[in-house]
Amino acid sequence: MVAVPVSVDHLAFPTRDLEATDTFYAKVMGAKLVHAESGYSPSWKCDYLLITYALTDGTRLSFFDWPADTGPYPDDPQMPDDVFHIGLRCSSTRDVVAWQNHLFQHKVLYHNEDDGVSRRLFLRDPNGIRFKIFASETAKSRDDHEGRAREIYNEWRKITDR
């Protein structure tokens, strides 16, 4: 059985220095801060900030910041498993379930998260690279809100005093 198609949607990493990350990607790399969101993560049991930059070719690089992050990484056992990852998008929840069945048939270990709104699968390749498979009819770039992204970023900096 062949799995349904996926496409790379984004790459996600933690940031230890939010200001240096912003300076590097916005000023050095010429990327645009196109998305920011903050909230509470039940799986991490803390608040977080997610910021996303768009490179000139449209590639999305996302970075997580949260007060509980004291590292080091990537081997830190306290590091939430879903921070470092490559996001693979398929078009429907049914496709995510098909991927879950496909992974099961191939005896690939995965972690399933379902918050009642969306289902996400996390798995590692043989090299330890983590992937997230999720459903979305459109790329995350459709969620971009450049004007509001900088406001959310600045609000987070004030709250966390960083």
Secondary structure, 3 states (H helix, E strand, C coil): CCCCCCEEEEEEEECCCHHHHHHHHHHHCCCEEEEEEEEEECCCCEEEEEEEEECCCCCEEEEEECCCCCCCCCCCCCCCCCCCEEEEEECCHHHHHHHHHHHHHCCCCEEEEECCCCEEEEEECCCCCEEEEEECCCCHHHHCCHHHHHHHHHHHHHHHCC
